[in-house]
């Protein structure tokens, strides 16, 4: 399993880091078999696999449950888990308690938090021995305020973002996700700090990239964001296969002799 120091060395050697957001045992199994460097168990699981309207509905128990499944599927992969909405926007004592529970029970290697205003909380977590991953730019837990659009689009906002990254690094944050920001800003930010920066919708200049398993495979996600590239079509393959199953059951061609146990339990009347 790679460590945080391995990721820093990868950055120094200009070796790109691959992160995939996955939520369950089979997805994690595939990610590890494919050689993904790191798995993020994101609170986007709320919409992607639980059918919620937003990440706001995701609970701490949801995140622990899914991260434990991911750990079972990818025992040798570095795993980051999101702290869900509301679990660190409370009193400092309760927030730290939630982070300790998530880190301790989930089996993750680090917890991820969103926003630039959390320096004191970061300090408390690092002091407690919990590796922290930051998330700046578009932060899904705050889209009710910011909207789904590019962030840090002015020079002032760009400088503020780089300043926040420098503060995060000084506090011991191990890496930071940059989402939906201008590519030139992301590249400049990557050169301004030693910690790895993982981009999503931030261009090629970051130290690595993250996409969601279901987006990569076109699996039940609908129309993807602009910055997503789909590498497969699980929806097409899956629906075609299920249609074939339905058709064979209706036509009585499944089960057939190859999928039926042959041993007789009852004798025919003629055999008596």
DRENDO-1510 file (C-alpha; in Angstrom, 1 decimal, always signed):
<recs>
REC; n; res; u; v; w
REC; 1; UNK; +0.0; +0.0; +0.0 .
REC; 2; UNK; +1.3; +3.5; -0.9 .
REC; 3; UNK; +1.8; +6.0; +1.9 .
REC; 4; UNK; +1.5; +9.8; +2.0 .
REC; 5; UNK; +5.3; +10.0; +1.6 .
REC; 6; UNK; +5.0; +7.8; -1.5 .
REC; 7; UNK; +2.6; +10.4; -3.0 .
REC; 8; UNK; +4.9; +13.2; -2.2 .
REC; 9; UNK; +7.7; +11.3; -3.9 .
REC; 10; UNK; +5.5; +10.8; -6.9 .
REC; 11; UNK; +4.9; +14.5; -7.1 .
REC; 12; UNK; +8.7; +15.2; -6.9 .
REC; 13; UNK; +9.3; +12.7; -9.7 .
REC; 14; UNK; +6.5; +14.1; -11.8 .
REC; 15; UNK; +4.6; +10.8; -11.7 .
REC; 16; UNK; +0.9; +11.5; -11.9 .
REC; 17; UNK; -1.3; +10.1; -9.1 .
REC; 18; UNK; -4.5; +8.3; -10.0 .
REC; 19; UNK; -7.5; +8.5; -7.6 .
REC; 20; UNK; -10.9; +6.9; -8.3 .
REC; 21; UNK; -14.0; +7.5; -6.3 .
REC; 22; UNK; -15.7; +4.2; -5.5 .
REC; 23; UNK; -18.3; +3.2; -3.0 .
REC; 24; UNK; -18.6; -0.6; -2.6 .
REC; 25; UNK; -16.7; -3.9; -2.6 .
REC; 26; UNK; -16.9; -4.8; -6.3 .
REC; 27; UNK; -15.9; -1.3; -7.4 .
REC; 28; UNK; -13.0; -1.3; -5.0 .
REC; 29; UNK; -12.0; -4.7; -6.1 .
REC; 30; UNK; -11.8; -3.5; -9.7 .
REC; 31; UNK; -10.0; -0.3; -8.8 .
REC; 32; UNK; -7.2; -2.2; -7.0 .
REC; 33; UNK; -6.9; -4.8; -9.7 .
REC; 34; UNK; -6.6; -1.9; -12.3 .
REC; 35; UNK; -3.7; -0.4; -10.3 .
REC; 36; UNK; -5.4; +2.8; -9.1 .
REC; 37; UNK; -3.1; +4.6; -6.6 .
REC; 38; UNK; -5.8; +5.8; -4.3 .
REC; 39; UNK; -9.6; +5.4; -3.7 .
REC; 40; UNK; -11.9; +8.1; -2.5 .
REC; 41; UNK; -15.1; +7.1; -0.8 .
REC; 42; UNK; -16.9; +10.3; -1.5 .
REC; 43; UNK; -20.2; +11.6; -0.1 .
REC; 44; UNK; -21.3; +11.7; -3.7 .
REC; 45; UNK; -22.4; +8.2; -2.9 .
REC; 46; UNK; -25.6; +9.9; -1.8 .
REC; 47; UNK; -26.7; +10.6; -5.4 .
REC; 48; UNK; -24.7; +7.9; -7.2 .
REC; 49; UNK; -25.7; +4.8; -5.3 .
REC; 50; UNK; -28.3; +5.8; -2.7 .
REC; 51; UNK; -30.6; +7.9; -4.9 .
REC; 52; UNK; -30.5; +11.0; -2.6 .
REC; 53; UNK; -31.0; +14.4; -4.1 .
REC; 54; UNK; -27.7; +15.8; -2.8 .
REC; 55; UNK; -24.8; +15.0; -0.5 .
REC; 56; UNK; -26.6; +16.8; +2.3 .
REC; 57; UNK; -28.6; +13.7; +3.2 .
REC; 58; UNK; -25.6; +11.4; +3.6 .
REC; 59; UNK; -24.8; +10.4; +7.2 .
REC; 60; UNK; -21.8; +9.4; +9.1 .
REC; 61; UNK; -23.1; +5.8; +9.3 .
REC; 62; UNK; -23.5; +5.8; +5.5 .
REC; 63; UNK; -19.9; +6.8; +5.1 .
REC; 64; UNK; -18.6; +4.2; +7.6 .
REC; 65; UNK; -20.7; +1.4; +6.0 .
REC; 66; UNK; -19.5; +2.1; +2.5 .
REC; 67; UNK; -15.9; +2.7; +3.4 .
REC; 68; UNK; -15.7; -0.6; +5.2 .
REC; 69; UNK; -17.0; -2.3; +2.1 .
REC; 70; UNK; -14.4; -0.5; +0.0 .
REC; 71; UNK; -11.6; -1.5; +2.4 .
REC; 72; UNK; -12.6; -5.2; +2.1 .
REC; 73; UNK; -12.4; -4.9; -1.7 .
REC; 74; UNK; -9.2; -3.0; -1.8 .
REC; 75; UNK; -7.1; -4.1; +1.3 .
REC; 76; UNK; -3.8; -2.8; -0.3 .
REC; 77; UNK; -4.9; +0.6; -1.6 .
REC; 78; UNK; -4.8; +4.0; +0.2 .
REC; 79; UNK; -8.3; +5.1; +1.0 .
REC; 80; UNK; -9.6; +8.6; +1.7 .
REC; 81; UNK; -13.1; +9.1; +3.1 .
REC; 82; UNK; -15.3; +12.2; +3.1 .
REC; 83; UNK; -16.6; +13.7; +6.2 .
REC; 84; UNK; -20.3; +14.2; +5.4 .
REC; 85; UNK; -22.3; +17.4; +5.6 .
REC; 86; UNK; -23.0; +18.5; +9.2 .
REC; 87; UNK; -20.5; +16.3; +10.9 .
REC; 88; UNK; -17.8; +19.0; +11.2 .
REC; 89; UNK; -19.9; +22.1; +11.1 .
REC; 90; UNK; -20.8; +21.8; +14.7 .
REC; 91; UNK; -18.9; +22.3; +18.0 .
REC; 92; UNK; -15.2; +21.6; +17.7 .
REC; 93; UNK; -15.5; +18.8; +20.3 .
REC; 94; UNK; -18.3; +17.1; +18.4 .
REC; 95; UNK; -16.6; +17.6; +15.0 .
REC; 96; UNK; -13.3; +16.0; +16.3 .
REC; 97; UNK; -15.3; +13.2; +17.8 .
REC; 98; UNK; -17.0; +12.5; +14.5 .
REC; 99; UNK; -13.7; +12.5; +12.7 .
REC; 100; UNK; -12.1; +10.1; +15.1 .
REC; 101; UNK; -15.1; +7.8; +14.8 .
REC; 102; UNK; -15.0; +7.9; +11.0 .
REC; 103; UNK; -11.3; +7.3; +10.9 .
REC; 104; UNK; -11.3; +4.6; +13.5 .
REC; 105; UNK; -14.3; +2.6; +12.3 .
REC; 106; UNK; -14.1; +2.9; +8.5 .
REC; 107; UNK; -10.6; +1.6; +8.0 .
REC; 108; UNK; -9.7; +4.6; +5.8 .
REC; 109; UNK; -6.1; +6.1; +5.7 .
REC; 110; UNK; -7.3; +9.7; +5.7 .
REC; 111; UNK; -10.4; +11.9; +6.0 .
REC; 112; UNK; -11.4; +14.6; +3.6 .
REC; 113; UNK; -13.0; +17.9; +4.5 .
REC; 114; UNK; -14.3; +20.7; +2.2 .
REC; 115; UNK; -13.6; +24.4; +2.5 .
REC; 116; UNK; -11.0; +27.0; +3.2 .
REC; 117; UNK; -12.3; +28.1; +6.6 .
REC; 118; UNK; -11.4; +25.0; +8.6 .
REC; 119; UNK; -7.8; +25.7; +9.7 .
REC; 120; UNK; -8.5; +25.3; +13.4 .
REC; 121; UNK; -10.4; +22.0; +12.8 .
REC; 122; UNK; -7.5; +20.8; +10.6 .
REC; 123; UNK; -5.1; +21.6; +13.4 .
REC; 124; UNK; -7.2; +19.6; +15.9 .
REC; 125; UNK; -7.4; +16.6; +13.6 .
REC; 126; UNK; -3.7; +16.5; +12.8 .
REC; 127; UNK; -2.9; +16.9; +16.5 .
REC; 128; UNK; -5.2; +13.9; +17.1 .
REC; 129; UNK; -3.1; +11.9; +14.6 .
REC; 130; UNK; -5.7; +11.8; +11.8 .
REC; 131; UNK; -4.3; +12.4; +8.2 .
REC; 132; UNK; -6.4; +15.1; +6.5 .
REC; 133; UNK; -7.1; +15.7; +2.8 .
REC; 134; UNK; -8.4; +19.1; +1.9 .
REC; 135; UNK; -10.9; +20.1; -0.9 .
REC; 136; UNK; -11.0; +23.5; -2.5 .
REC; 137; UNK; -12.7; +25.1; -5.5 .
REC; 138; UNK; -16.1; +23.7; -6.1 .
REC; 139; UNK; -17.1; +22.0; -2.9 .
REC; 140; UNK; -20.3; +19.9; -3.4 .
REC; 141; UNK; -21.5; +20.3; +0.2 .
REC; 142; UNK; -21.8; +24.1; -0.5 .
REC; 143; UNK; -23.3; +24.1; -4.0 .
REC; 144; UNK; -26.5; +25.5; -2.5 .
REC; 145; UNK; -24.6; +28.7; -2.1 .
REC; 146; UNK; -21.9; +28.5; -4.8 .
REC; 147; UNK; -23.8; +26.6; -7.5 .
REC; 148; UNK; -22.2; +24.1; -9.9 .
REC; 149; UNK; -19.8; +26.4; -11.7 .
REC; 150; UNK; -16.1; +27.2; -12.0 .
REC; 151; UNK; -14.6; +28.6; -8.9 .
REC; 152; UNK; -11.6; +31.0; -8.2 .
REC; 153; UNK; -12.1; +32.7; -11.5 .
REC; 154; UNK; -10.7; +36.1; -10.5 .
REC; 155; UNK; -7.1; +36.9; -9.6 .
REC; 156; UNK; -8.1; +37.8; -6.0 .
REC; 157; UNK; -9.9; +34.5; -5.5 .
REC; 158; UNK; -7.0; +32.6; -7.1 .
REC; 159; UNK; -4.5; +34.2; -4.7 .
REC; 160; UNK; -6.7; +33.4; -1.8 .
REC; 161; UNK; -6.9; +29.7; -2.9 .
REC; 162; UNK; -3.1; +29.5; -3.1 .
REC; 163; UNK; -2.8; +31.1; +0.3 .
REC; 164; UNK; -5.2; +28.6; +1.8 .
REC; 165; UNK; -3.1; +25.7; +0.3 .
REC; 166; UNK; +0.0; +27.2; +1.9 .
REC; 167; UNK; -1.8; +27.3; +5.3 .
REC; 168; UNK; -3.1; +23.7; +4.8 .
REC; 169; UNK; +0.4; +22.6; +4.1 .
REC; 170; UNK; +1.8; +24.3; +7.2 .
REC; 171; UNK; -0.9; +22.6; +9.3 .
REC; 172; UNK; +0.1; +19.1; +8.0 .
REC; 173; UNK; -2.7; +18.5; +5.4 .
REC; 174; UNK; -1.4; +15.5; +3.3 .
REC; 175; UNK; -3.0; +16.5; +0.0 .
REC; 176; UNK; -5.8; +18.5; -1.4 .
REC; 177; UNK; -8.4; +18.0; -4.1 .
REC; 178; UNK; -9.0; +21.0; -6.5 .
REC; 179; UNK; -12.3; +20.9; -8.3 .
REC; 180; UNK; -13.6; +23.1; -11.1 .
REC; 181; UNK; -11.0; +25.8; -11.1 .
REC; 182; UNK; -9.0; +27.4; -14.1 .
REC; 183; UNK; -6.3; +25.2; -15.4 .
REC; 184; UNK; -3.6; +27.9; -15.1 .
REC; 185; UNK; -4.4; +28.4; -11.5 .
REC; 186; UNK; -4.3; +24.7; -10.7 .
REC; 187; UNK; -0.8; +24.4; -12.4 .
REC; 188; UNK; +0.5; +27.4; -10.5 .
REC; 189; UNK; -0.9; +26.1; -7.2 .
REC; 190; UNK; +0.8; +22.7; -7.8 .
REC; 191; UNK; +4.1; +24.5; -8.1 .
REC; 192; UNK; +3.5; +26.6; -5.0 .
REC; 193; UNK; +3.2; +23.7; -2.5 .
REC; 194; UNK; +5.0; +20.4; -1.8 .
REC; 195; UNK; +1.8; +18.5; -1.0 .
REC; 196; UNK; +0.1; +16.7; -3.9 .
REC; 197; UNK; -2.9; +18.4; -5.5 .
REC; 198; UNK; -5.5; +16.1; -7.1 .
REC; 199; UNK; -7.6; +17.7; -9.8 .
REC; 200; UNK; -11.1; +17.2; -11.1 .
REC; 201; UNK; -12.0; +19.7; -13.7 .
REC; 202; UNK; -8.7; +21.5; -13.0 .
REC; 203; UNK; -6.7; +20.6; -16.1 .
REC; 204; UNK; -3.6; +18.5; -16.5 .
REC; 205; UNK; -1.2; +20.6; -14.4 .
REC; 206; UNK; -2.2; +19.1; -11.0 .
REC; 207; UNK; -0.2; +16.2; -9.5 .
REC; 208; UNK; -3.0; +13.7; -10.2 .
REC; 209; UNK; -6.6; +13.2; -11.2 .
REC; 210; UNK; -9.8; +11.9; -9.7 .
REC; 211; UNK; -13.0; +10.7; -11.3 .
REC; 212; UNK; -16.0; +8.8; -10.1 .
REC; 213; UNK; -16.2; +5.1; -10.9 .
REC; 214; UNK; -19.7; +5.4; -12.1 .
REC; 215; UNK; -18.8; +8.3; -14.4 .
REC; 216; UNK; -15.7; +6.6; -15.8 .
REC; 217; UNK; -17.9; +3.5; -16.7 .
REC; 218; UNK; -21.1; +5.3; -17.6 .
REC; 219; UNK; -23.0; +3.4; -15.0 .
REC; 220; UNK; -26.3; +4.9; -13.9 .
REC; 221; UNK; -25.1; +8.5; -13.8 .
REC; 222; UNK; -26.9; +10.2; -16.7 .
REC; 223; UNK; -25.3; +13.2; -18.4 .
REC; 224; UNK; -21.8; +13.7; -16.9 .
REC; 225; UNK; -20.1; +17.0; -16.1 .
REC; 226; UNK; -18.0; +18.7; -18.8 .
REC; 227; UNK; -14.7; +17.6; -17.1 .
REC; 228; UNK; -15.6; +13.8; -17.1 .
REC; 229; UNK; -14.4; +11.4; -19.7 .
REC; 230; UNK; -16.3; +8.1; -20.0 .
REC; 231; UNK; -14.1; +5.1; -20.7 .
REC; 232; UNK; -16.9; +2.4; -20.8 .
REC; 233; UNK; -20.6; +1.9; -21.2 .
REC; 234; UNK; -21.9; -0.3; -18.3 .
REC; 235; UNK; -25.4; +1.1; -18.9 .
REC; 236; UNK; -25.5; -0.2; -22.4 .
REC; 237; UNK; -23.9; -3.5; -21.7 .
REC; 238; UNK; -26.0; -4.0; -18.5 .
REC; 239; UNK; -29.4; -3.2; -20.0 .
REC; 240; UNK; -28.7; -5.4; -23.0 .
REC; 241; UNK; -27.8; -8.3; -20.7 .
REC; 242; UNK; -30.8; -7.9; -18.5 .
REC; 243; UNK; -33.1; -7.6; -21.5 .
REC; 244; UNK; -31.6; -10.9; -22.7 .
REC; 245; UNK; -32.3; -12.5; -19.3 .
REC; 246; UNK; -35.9; -11.3; -19.3 .
REC; 247; UNK; -36.4; -12.6; -22.8 .
REC; 248; UNK; -35.1; -16.0; -22.0 .
REC; 249; UNK; -37.2; -16.4; -18.9 .
REC; 250; UNK; -40.3; -15.4; -20.8 .
REC; 251; UNK; -39.6; -17.8; -23.6 .
REC; 252; UNK; -38.7; -20.6; -21.2 .
REC; 253; UNK; -35.2; -21.0; -22.6 .
REC; 254; UNK; -33.7; -20.3; -19.2 .
REC; 255; UNK; -33.1; -22.3; -17.1 .
REC; 256; UNK; -31.8; -24.9; -19.6 .
REC; 257; UNK; -30.2; -28.3; -19.1 .
REC; 258; UNK; -26.9; -26.7; -18.3 .
REC; 259; UNK; -28.3; -24.5; -15.5 .
REC; 260; UNK; -30.5; -27.2; -13.9 .
REC; 261; UNK; -29.7; -29.9; -11.3 .
REC; 262; UNK; -30.4; -33.3; -12.8 .
REC; 263; UNK; -30.7; -35.6; -9.7 .
REC; 264; UNK; -34.2; -37.1; -9.3 .
REC; 265; UNK; -35.8; -36.8; -5.9 .
REC; 266; UNK; -39.2; -38.3; -6.9 .
REC; 267; UNK; -39.5; -41.4; -9.1 .
REC; 268; UNK; -41.8; -41.4; -12.1 .
REC; 269; UNK; -45.0; -43.4; -11.6 .
REC; 270; UNK; -43.9; -45.7; -14.5 .
REC; 271; UNK; -40.7; -46.6; -12.6 .
REC; 272; UNK; -42.6; -48.1; -9.7 .
</recs>
